[in-house]
Amino acid sequence: MDQSAGNMHEKMKLLKQSYLEHLPEKMKEAWECFENCFQAGENQEALSSLQLILHNVKGSSATFGFPDIKSKALEAEEMIKQKVSLLLPVAEYLAELRDALAALELAITLHRESGTAERATHVYSPSGEAFTASEEKLIFIAADDEYMLEKMSAQLSQFGYQVRTFPRIEDLPAAVRKETPAAIIMDIMFPESNLAGIKVTNQIQREQKVSLPVIFISGRSDIDARLEAVRAGASAYFAKPTIISELIESLDRLTGHKDFEPYKILVIDDEPDIADYHAFILQNAGMKTNIVTNPLEVLEALSELNPDLILMDMYMPACNGAELAKVIRQTGTYFSIPIIFLSAETDLDKQVSAVNTGGDDFLMKPIRPDHLVSSVMARAERLRIIRSLMERDSLTGLLNHTKTKEQLDIAISRTNRRGGNTAFAMIDIDKFKQVNDTHGHAAGDKVLIILSRLLQQRLRKNDVIGRYGGEEFAVILNNVEPEDAERVLNNLRISFSKIKYQVEDKEFSVSFSCGFAMSSEYNTPGDISRAADKALYLAKHNGRNCVMQAPGQQPVVP
């Protein structure tokens, strides 16, 4: 067993032990309800509370692999369900129900004393590696044109790539043996021959267990050169002059530079052990989870996480899942979030009713971990696709104007509630109309795409980036102080201004101006947005290509 699998099983063992330790508290509650059931006539509320406790124990014990506890809880629960049809005298009925509770308590006691379970609980292990934050990817570039090497290296470094250049192609194989790059950019033509780059690439690939991604660049665009490149395992081929936006896009795709954002799942269950168990299964599959054990706190949790899916217990003391789903659906922001009910409920009519009240699916406890993961991932992915179509700009893939404003509302609300500081920045590309008029709208689109990629690669995952409209972008920097916000935005400005664009035989660069405001000074979304816009206006009128903070700071000059 490898270390990760060992850690997973150790975690599962701890969760089981924690569950067993909390069961006596459940039994204490059960006995209290039992004592209240017929003190002064039939107490329906006490009976319903007892049934809910037994129902939860039935489902949770099955989840953790205690079938005898489950069967005893089921027997006691069925006695309450069938009370009317049993037609037993009260005293006899109470005696049988007391015996059923005692049998359940005994099963729990035996397990707590022995510390064993009848069967092992399955642990879901993802087939791939866990999703991790991106690192600088090492790229080798081989070409005999040192000016081109210097220029391309400077361009790629602005997008978070670590670049090593090789003007002498004979030095490349030894470098690859010493340190494997994420990808190689290879010129085809060298002084040695017109296909020297392809020959060296074949040599390098023969020495690799797994082929390296190779992007060929060449002054040749004929079919013969392209065929030779394909036979050498080309991942992409660009004729000179190379368009940097297309090269970056190809590198991102080949190196996985743009990280997958884990699905965000909100787990709602009044039983902490069960909530921890399901959260652990989903986390182990690479998802991010938040747990709510008090369903009355769900709206705050939704604001904090903005989840891709809600996994909700059906029966909880404060309210049931169907009621909570209706509350969630009343808020437009959360209307489309998938809700999956998780319960030991076997009544098909009740399952269908729960789905009809606002749920999207109903899963029976206990559920196999791989089934839980696949059900959650399928629903969450579907929402991601729908959200992308509705909430993102088609050209850049960034959040659109409406969604960006919504995220600002959430960020400011969270900051006002929890403290900390949030920066809201407005970015406007300088003289963008001149770019379109001089170089064409296709060139303008490339500039917009490059800026969006730069922002995505250089900012944190919990920051928010949106295209506000036209050549204007918006950035929300969470948990940041003014000096750090200014430093980050200014570094972005400098990097963006160094990027070169090629249109036919013309080369040009573009800058941007930026204004930002802090939530410590403007604590409503409208106020901070107006302040950032005013700071942007001042940056434009103070020479452009600078970053200004509202109110009235001096521009940060290049």
VEXLO-135034 format. One record per residue (C-alpha): residue number from 1; x, y, z. Coordinates in Angstrom, 2 decimals, decimal comma, m for minus. Layout:
N
i; c1; c2; c3
NUM; X; Y; Z
...
//
This chain:
558
i; c1; c2; c3
1; 0,00; 0,00; 0,00
2; 1,47; 3,37; m0,99
3; 1,67; 6,30; 1,41
4; m1,35; 8,16; 0,02
5; m3,56; 5,07; 0,28
6; m2,29; 4,50; 3,81
7; m3,13; 8,06; 4,77
8; m6,60; 7,68; 3,31
9; m7,31; 4,54; 5,30
10; m5,94; 6,12; 8,45
11; m8,25; 9,08; 7,93
12; m11,19; 6,73; 7,42
13; m10,30; 4,87; 10,60
14; m10,31; 8,14; 12,55
15; m13,67; 9,14; 11,07
16; m15,16; 5,78; 12,10
17; m13,78; 6,10; 15,59
18; m15,17; 9,61; 15,91
19; m18,57; 8,38; 14,74
20; m18,62; 5,60; 17,36
21; m17,66; 8,07; 20,08
22; m20,63; 10,31; 19,22
23; m23,22; 7,52; 19,10
24; m23,79; 7,45; 22,89
25; m24,89; 11,09; 22,65
26; m27,43; 10,04; 20,01
27; m28,68; 7,25; 22,27
28; m29,03; 9,70; 25,17
29; m31,21; 11,91; 22,95
30; m33,18; 8,85; 21,84
31; m33,90; 7,77; 25,43
32; m34,99; 11,31; 26,36
33; m37,45; 11,33; 23,45
34; m38,67; 7,87; 24,44
35; m39,36; 9,02; 28,01
36; m41,44; 11,90; 26,65
37; m43,46; 9,84; 24,17
38; m46,37; 8,87; 26,48
39; m45,96; 10,88; 29,66
40; m49,30; 12,65; 29,36
41; m50,95; 10,94; 26,44
42; m49,27; 10,40; 23,12
43; m46,60; 13,01; 22,37
44; m46,39; 13,05; 18,58
45; m43,51; 15,55; 18,55
46; m41,40; 13,32; 20,78
47; m42,21; 10,30; 18,61
48; m41,24; 12,20; 15,44
49; m37,96; 13,32; 17,04
50; m37,19; 9,75; 18,08
51; m37,95; 8,49; 14,58
52; m35,62; 11,12; 13,07
53; m32,78; 10,09; 15,40
54; m33,24; 6,43; 14,50
55; m33,48; 7,24; 10,78
56; m30,20; 9,15; 10,92
57; m28,44; 6,40; 12,87
58; m29,71; 3,85; 10,34
59; m28,21; 5,80; 7,42
60; m24,97; 6,86; 9,09
61; m24,15; 3,40; 10,52
62; m24,58; 1,90; 7,05
63; m22,27; 4,55; 5,62
64; m19,51; 3,73; 8,12
65; m19,88; m0,03; 7,77
66; m21,84; m1,13; 10,87
67; m24,68; m3,29; 9,47
68; m25,82; m4,65; 12,85
69; m26,26; m1,11; 14,22
70; m28,16; m0,27; 11,06
71; m30,49; m3,26; 11,43
72; m31,27; m2,45; 15,09
73; m31,97; 1,20; 14,24
74; m34,19; 0,07; 11,36
75; m36,19; m2,25; 13,63
76; m36,82; 0,54; 16,13
77; m37,71; 3,03; 13,39
78; m40,17; 0,60; 11,81
79; m41,87; 0,14; 15,17
80; m42,61; 3,87; 15,29
81; m43,80; 3,91; 11,67
82; m46,14; 0,96; 12,29
83; m47,39; 2,03; 15,71
84; m50,93; 2,68; 14,48
85; m51,23; m0,64; 12,66
86; m49,83; m2,73; 15,54
87; m52,93; m2,18; 17,71
88; m50,94; m2,99; 20,87
89; m51,75; m1,64; 24,32
90; m49,56; 1,34; 25,17
91; m47,67; m0,48; 27,91
92; m46,87; m3,45; 25,65
93; m45,91; m1,18; 22,77
94; m43,58; 0,86; 24,99
95; m41,99; m2,31; 26,32
96; m41,23; m3,54; 22,78
97; m39,92; m0,14; 21,71
98; m37,76; 0,01; 24,86
99; m36,34; m3,43; 24,02
100; m35,58; m2,29; 20,47
101; m33,71; 0,79; 21,76
102; m31,83; m1,34; 24,26
103; m30,78; m3,73; 21,49
104; m29,53; m0,79; 19,46
105; m27,59; 0,57; 22,44
106; m26,02; m2,83; 23,05
107; m24,83; m3,08; 19,42
108; m23,24; 0,35; 19,74
109; m21,57; m0,56; 23,04
110; m20,10; m3,77; 21,63
111; m18,54; m1,89; 18,72
112; m17,13; 0,83; 20,95
113; m15,55; m1,78; 23,21
114; m14,11; m3,89; 20,38
115; m13,24; m1,04; 18,03
116; m13,93; m3,27; 15,02
117; m16,26; m3,13; 12,03
118; m17,86; m6,01; 10,11
119; m16,62; m4,77; 6,77
120; m14,13; m2,32; 5,40
121; m15,51; 0,96; 4,14
122; m14,54; 1,67; 0,54
123; m12,33; 4,66; m0,09
124; m12,49; 6,34; m3,48
125; m9,06; 6,95; m4,97
126; m8,91; 9,15; m8,07
127; m7,17; 7,73; m11,08
128; m5,09; 10,85; m11,61
129; m3,09; 13,12; m9,37
130; m4,77; 15,62; m7,09
131; m5,29; 19,03; m8,56
132; m2,51; 21,36; m7,47
133; m1,56; 24,95; m7,98
134; 0,42; 25,72; m11,10
135; 4,19; 26,09; m11,12
136; 6,50; 27,84; m13,52
137; 6,92; 25,46; m16,44
138; 10,39; 25,04; m17,90
139; 10,56; 25,61; m21,66
140; 13,60; 25,00; m23,89
141; 13,89; 27,10; m27,07
142; 16,43; 26,16; m29,74
143; 17,20; 28,53; m32,63
144; 20,31; 30,05; m34,16
145; 18,73; 33,53; m34,27
146; 19,80; 35,04; m30,94
147; 17,62; 38,12; m31,39
148; 14,58; 35,90; m31,85
149; 15,58; 33,82; m28,82
150; 15,89; 36,89; m26,64
151; 12,59; 38,31; m27,86
152; 10,65; 35,04; m27,48
153; 12,15; 34,37; m24,05
154; 11,07; 37,82; m22,85
155; 7,55; 37,26; m24,17
156; 7,07; 33,82; m22,62
157; 8,45; 34,87; m19,25
158; 5,61; 37,40; m18,93
159; 3,21; 34,45; m18,89
160; 4,85; 32,53; m16,07
161; 7,14; 30,28; m18,12
162; 10,75; 29,68; m17,17
163; 12,73; 29,79; m20,41
164; 16,16; 28,45; m21,33
165; 17,55; 29,23; m24,78
166; 19,93; 27,24; m27,00
167; 21,53; 29,09; m29,94
168; 23,74; 26,00; m30,52
169; 21,54; 23,02; m31,30
170; 24,23; 20,51; m30,34
171; 23,90; 21,65; m26,69
172; 20,21; 20,72; m26,46
173; 20,29; 16,87; m26,08
174; 22,66; 17,01; m23,11
175; 20,50; 19,67; m21,44
176; 17,38; 17,52; m21,85
177; 19,17; 14,54; m20,30
178; 20,06; 16,70; m17,31
179; 16,64; 18,32; m16,82
180; 13,44; 17,45; m18,64
181; 11,49; 20,50; m19,86
182; 7,71; 20,77; m20,02
183; 8,03; 21,45; m23,75
184; 10,57; 22,29; m26,46
185; 10,22; 25,04; m29,04
186; 12,44; 24,05; m31,93
187; 13,47; 25,93; m35,04
188; 13,76; 23,57; m38,01
189; 16,57; 25,27; m39,91
190; 20,11; 25,58; m38,53
191; 23,46; 26,19; m40,23
192; 24,09; 22,45; m40,07
193; 21,14; 21,69; m42,41
194; 17,63; 22,78; m43,35
195; 16,16; 19,98; m41,22
196; 18,68; 19,95; m38,37
197; 15,99; 20,76; m35,79
198; 13,95; 17,75; m36,83
199; 16,97; 15,42; m36,72
200; 17,92; 16,53; m33,20
201; 14,31; 16,23; m32,08
202; 14,22; 12,60; m33,28
203; 17,40; 11,93; m31,31
204; 15,94; 13,46; m28,14
205; 12,64; 11,59; m28,44
206; 14,40; 8,25; m28,85
207; 16,01; 8,77; m25,44
208; 12,69; 9,59; m23,70
209; 10,38; 7,06; m22,05
210; 7,49; 9,41; m22,81
211; 7,62; 11,76; m25,79
212; 8,13; 15,43; m25,01
213; 5,77; 18,06; m26,43
214; 7,62; 19,80; m29,28
215; 6,50; 22,94; m31,10
216; 8,30; 23,56; m34,38
217; 8,84; 27,06; m35,76
218; 10,24; 27,67; m39,20
219; 10,59; 30,02; m42,09
220; 9,41; 27,08; m44,17
221; 5,69; 26,54; m44,56
222; 5,82; 23,90; m47,33
223; 4,18; 20,51; m46,97
224; 7,50; 18,61; m46,96
225; 8,75; 20,45; m43,86
226; 5,43; 20,02; m42,12
227; 5,35; 16,28; m42,89
228; 8,86; 15,83; m41,50
229; 7,78; 17,69; m38,38
230; 4,75; 15,44; m37,95
231; 6,93; 12,35; m38,33
232; 9,19; 13,73; m35,61
233; 6,21; 13,94; m33,27
234; 5,34; 17,62; m33,67
235; 2,72; 18,85; m31,24
236; 2,30; 22,10; m33,18
237; 3,89; 23,93; m36,11
238; 4,15; 27,71; m36,58
239; 5,49; 29,52; m39,61
240; 7,52; 32,64; m38,93
241; 6,82; 35,32; m37,86
242; 5,34; 33,52; m34,88
243; 2,16; 35,01; m33,42
244; 2,79; 35,10; m29,69
245; m0,88; 34,68; m28,67
246; m1,14; 31,45; m30,68
247; 2,15; 30,17; m29,30
248; 1,03; 30,87; m25,71
249; m2,27; 29,14; m26,33
250; m0,48; 26,08; m27,69
251; 1,95; 25,98; m24,75
252; m0,87; 26,34; m22,24
253; m2,67; 23,43; m23,81
254; 0,39; 21,17; m24,08
255; 1,80; 21,85; m20,61
256; m1,46; 22,07; m18,69
257; m0,37; 25,51; m17,54
258; m3,92; 26,62; m16,87
259; m4,98; 24,67; m13,79
260; m8,28; 22,90; m13,45
261; m10,35; 24,61; m10,81
262; m11,64; 21,99; m8,35
263; m15,38; 21,59; m8,08
264; m16,74; 23,38; m5,00
265; m19,23; 21,30; m3,03
266; m21,31; 22,42; m0,05
267; m22,12; 19,48; 2,26
268; m25,14; 20,05; 4,51
269; m25,72; 17,47; 7,25
270; m26,53; 17,94; 10,94
271; m24,36; 14,93; 11,80
272; m20,72; 16,13; 11,78
273; m19,25; 12,65; 11,35
274; m21,35; 11,91; 8,27
275; m20,63; 15,36; 6,85
276; m16,90; 14,78; 7,41
277; m17,10; 11,36; 5,77
278; m18,77; 12,57; 2,58
279; m16,55; 15,66; 2,46
280; m13,48; 13,42; 2,80
281; m14,60; 11,23; m0,10
282; m15,10; 14,28; m2,34
283; m11,86; 15,94; m1,23
284; m9,98; 12,75; m2,02
285; m11,37; 12,99; m5,56
286; m9,90; 16,49; m5,91
287; m12,91; 18,60; m4,92
288; m13,12; 21,50; m2,50
289; m15,75; 21,16; 0,22
290; m17,38; 23,28; 2,92
291; m19,49; 21,69; 5,64
292; m22,65; 23,11; 7,22
293; m24,04; 21,22; 10,23
294; m26,62; 23,88; 11,10
295; m28,95; 24,22; 8,09
296; m30,04; 27,67; 9,29
297; m26,54; 28,92; 8,39
298; m26,77; 27,81; 4,77
299; m27,18; 31,26; 3,15
300; m23,97; 32,53; 4,71
301; m22,14; 29,39; 3,58
302; m23,48; 29,78; 0,04
303; m22,16; 33,34; m0,07
304; m18,75; 32,19; 1,16
305; m18,24; 29,28; m1,24
306; m20,49; 29,97; m4,25
307; m20,58; 26,18; m4,78
308; m20,96; 24,16; m7,95
309; m23,24; 21,70; m6,14
310; m25,02; 21,16; m2,80
311; m25,00; 17,71; m1,19
312; m27,77; 17,75; 1,41
313; m29,14; 15,37; 4,00
314; m32,88; 14,89; 3,65
315; m33,85; 14,78; 7,33
316; m32,48; 17,32; 9,82
317; m33,91; 18,62; 13,11
318; m34,14; 22,34; 12,27
319; m35,76; 21,76; 8,88
320; m35,92; 19,02; 6,28
321; m34,01; 19,05; 3,01
322; m37,04; 19,81; 0,88
323; m37,80; 22,96; 2,90
324; m34,18; 24,09; 2,76
325; m34,06; 23,52; m1,00
326; m37,08; 25,82; m1,41
327; m35,34; 28,52; 0,62
328; m32,21; 28,24; m1,52
329; m34,23; 28,38; m4,74
330; m35,85; 31,63; m3,61
331; m32,53; 33,42; m4,16
332; m31,90; 34,06; m7,85
333; m28,13; 33,70; m7,51
334; m28,49; 30,10; m6,31
335; m31,49; 29,05; m8,40
336; m29,46; 26,92; m10,81
337; m27,10; 25,23; m8,33
338; m27,68; 21,44; m8,43
339; m28,97; 19,97; m5,16
340; m28,46; 16,27; m4,46
341; m30,39; 14,79; m1,55
342; m28,68; 12,03; 0,40
343; m30,81; 9,90; 2,69
344; m31,66; 6,40; 3,86
345; m35,29; 7,09; 2,83
346; m36,62; 4,09; 0,89
347; m40,09; 5,47; 0,14
348; m40,06; 6,20; m3,61
349; m42,94; 8,69; m3,33
350; m40,99; 10,72; m0,77
351; m37,88; 10,60; m2,95
352; m39,80; 11,90; m5,96
353; m41,48; 14,55; m3,83
354; m38,12; 15,75; m2,55
355; m36,77; 16,12; m6,08
356; m39,92; 17,96; m7,15
357; m39,46; 20,55; m4,40
358; m36,16; 21,79; m5,76
359; m33,71; 18,90; m5,79
360; m31,95; 17,49; m8,83
361; m31,20; 13,97; m7,66
362; m31,78; 11,58; m4,75
363; m29,06; 9,19; m3,61
364; m29,63; 6,38; m1,14
365; m27,44; 5,88; 1,93
366; m25,15; 4,09; 2,09
367; m23,68; 5,00; m1,28
368; m20,46; 3,65; m2,71
369; m17,80; 6,37; m2,76
370; m17,16; 6,00; m6,50
371; m20,90; 6,38; m7,19
372; m21,04; 9,48; m4,99
373; m18,07; 11,02; m6,78
374; m19,37; 10,26; m10,28
375; m22,85; 11,61; m9,46
376; m21,47; 14,81; m7,97
377; m18,94; 15,37; m10,76
378; m21,49; 14,87; m13,53
379; m23,90; 17,40; m12,03
380; m21,18; 19,90; m11,16
381; m19,62; 19,72; m14,62
382; m23,00; 20,32; m16,25
383; m23,44; 23,46; m14,15
384; m19,92; 24,62; m15,08
385; m20,80; 24,36; m18,77
386; m24,10; 26,20; m18,34
387; m22,46; 28,88; m16,21
388; m19,70; 29,33; m18,77
389; m22,22; 29,90; m21,55
390; m24,27; 32,33; m19,47
391; m21,65; 34,11; m17,41
392; m18,49; 34,33; m19,50
393; m17,31; 36,55; m22,30
394; m17,07; 34,52; m25,51
395; m13,77; 36,07; m26,68
396; m11,67; 35,99; m23,51
397; m13,44; 33,39; m21,39
398; m13,51; 35,84; m18,47
399; m16,59; 36,64; m16,41
400; m18,95; 39,04; m18,14
401; m20,01; 42,43; m16,78
402; m23,07; 41,19; m14,89
403; m21,28; 38,26; m13,24
404; m18,30; 40,43; m12,28
405; m20,61; 42,88; m10,50
406; m22,29; 39,96; m8,74
407; m18,90; 38,68; m7,55
408; m18,03; 42,17; m6,30
409; m21,26; 42,20; m4,26
410; m20,30; 38,84; m2,73
411; m16,71; 39,92; m2,02
412; m17,71; 43,17; m0,31
413; m20,42; 41,43; 1,73
414; m17,91; 38,81; 2,87
415; m15,32; 41,46; 3,75
416; m17,83; 43,52; 5,74
417; m18,90; 40,40; 7,62
418; m15,54; 38,80; 8,30
419; m13,08; 41,67; 8,12
420; m9,99; 41,83; 5,94
421; m9,51; 43,98; 2,88
422; m10,55; 43,65; m0,76
423; m9,26; 45,64; m3,74
424; m11,37; 46,38; m6,80
425; m9,41; 47,43; m9,89
426; m10,52; 48,78; m13,25
427; m8,10; 48,24; m16,15
428; m8,39; 49,98; m19,51
429; m6,14; 49,33; m22,51
430; m4,52; 52,58; m23,64
431; m5,39; 53,88; m27,12
432; m7,18; 50,66; m28,02
433; m9,18; 52,32; m30,80
434; m5,88; 53,23; m32,43
435; m4,86; 49,55; m32,37
436; m8,08; 48,58; m34,17
437; m7,82; 51,44; m36,66
438; m4,15; 50,85; m37,45
439; m3,80; 47,06; m37,28
440; m7,38; 45,81; m37,65
441; m9,94; 44,29; m35,30
442; m8,30; 40,86; m35,44
443; m5,17; 42,40; m33,93
444; m7,32; 44,13; m31,31
445; m8,88; 40,80; m30,38
446; m5,40; 39,30; m29,94
447; m4,50; 42,11; m27,53
448; m7,66; 41,43; m25,49
449; m6,93; 37,70; m25,39
450; m3,32; 38,25; m24,36
451; m4,31; 40,53; m21,47
452; m6,93; 38,05; m20,29
453; m4,36; 35,23; m20,33
454; m1,83; 37,35; m18,48
455; m4,35; 38,18; m15,77
456; m5,41; 34,54; m15,42
457; m1,85; 33,26; m15,15
458; m0,49; 35,90; m12,80
459; m3,34; 36,31; m10,32
460; m4,44; 33,89; m7,62
461; m7,24; 31,37; m7,95
462; m9,40; 33,14; m5,39
463; m9,12; 36,46; m7,24
464; m11,86; 37,37; m9,71
465; m11,23; 38,59; m13,27
466; m13,88; 39,94; m15,60
467; m14,21; 41,69; m18,91
468; m16,24; 44,76; m18,02
469; m16,87; 45,74; m21,62
470; m14,88; 46,61; m24,74
471; m11,25; 47,13; m23,74
472; m12,08; 47,46; m20,03
473; m11,33; 44,73; m17,49
474; m12,12; 44,40; m13,78
475; m10,16; 42,57; m11,08
476; m11,19; 41,71; m7,51
477; m8,20; 40,98; m5,27
478; m9,34; 39,23; m2,10
479; m7,56; 39,49; 1,27
480; m4,99; 42,02; 0,15
481; m3,55; 45,23; 1,58
482; m3,27; 48,42; m0,51
483; 0,51; 48,23; m0,99
484; 0,29; 44,60; m2,16
485; m2,57; 45,37; m4,52
486; m0,61; 48,24; m6,04
487; 2,50; 46,08; m6,42
488; 0,59; 43,24; m8,12
489; m1,29; 45,55; m10,49
490; 1,83; 47,49; m11,34
491; 3,78; 44,30; m12,11
492; 0,97; 43,25; m14,42
493; 1,10; 46,64; m16,12
494; 4,85; 46,36; m16,69
495; 4,61; 42,79; m18,02
496; 1,77; 43,68; m20,37
497; 3,66; 46,67; m21,80
498; 6,63; 44,43; m22,68
499; 4,60; 42,06; m24,87
500; 5,16; 42,53; m28,62
501; 2,49; 41,93; m31,27
502; 3,23; 41,12; m34,89
503; 0,87; 42,04; m37,74
504; 2,36; 41,27; m41,12
505; 5,68; 43,17; m41,08
506; 4,69; 45,58; m38,30
507; 5,41; 45,14; m34,61
508; 3,70; 47,06; m31,84
509; 3,14; 47,02; m28,08
510; 0,29; 48,22; m25,90
511; m0,01; 49,50; m22,33
512; m2,89; 49,80; m19,89
513; m4,00; 52,23; m17,22
514; m5,47; 51,08; m13,92
515; m7,40; 52,56; m11,03
516; m8,24; 50,68; m7,85
517; m10,00; 51,22; m4,55
518; m9,97; 49,40; m1,22
519; m12,94; 48,06; 0,74
520; m11,49; 49,57; 3,92
521; m12,32; 52,98; 2,47
522; m15,41; 52,13; 0,39
523; m17,59; 49,47; 1,97
524; m20,44; 49,16; m0,55
525; m20,13; 47,66; m4,05
526; m21,39; 50,85; m5,66
527; m18,99; 53,09; m3,75
528; m15,90; 50,99; m4,42
529; m16,80; 50,62; m8,11
530; m17,25; 54,38; m8,55
531; m14,02; 55,08; m6,68
532; m12,03; 52,65; m8,85
533; m13,55; 54,14; m12,00
534; m12,59; 57,64; m10,85
535; m9,03; 56,48; m10,11
536; m8,88; 54,97; m13,62
537; m10,04; 58,29; m15,09
538; m7,23; 60,07; m13,23
539; m4,68; 57,48; m14,44
540; m5,79; 58,12; m18,03
541; m5,41; 61,85; m17,60
542; m2,02; 61,60; m15,91
543; m0,17; 60,18; m18,89
544; m1,66; 56,64; m19,08
545; 0,38; 53,45; m18,46
546; 0,15; 53,87; m14,68
547; m1,69; 52,55; m11,62
548; m3,55; 54,89; m9,27
549; m5,36; 54,24; m6,02
550; m8,48; 56,12; m5,01
551; m8,49; 58,69; m3,65
552; m5,76; 60,92; m5,00
553; m2,55; 58,89; m4,86
554; 0,26; 59,82; m7,19
555; 0,54; 57,55; m10,25
556; 3,07; 54,76; m10,23
557; 5,18; 55,67; m13,25
558; 6,98; 53,13; m15,42
//
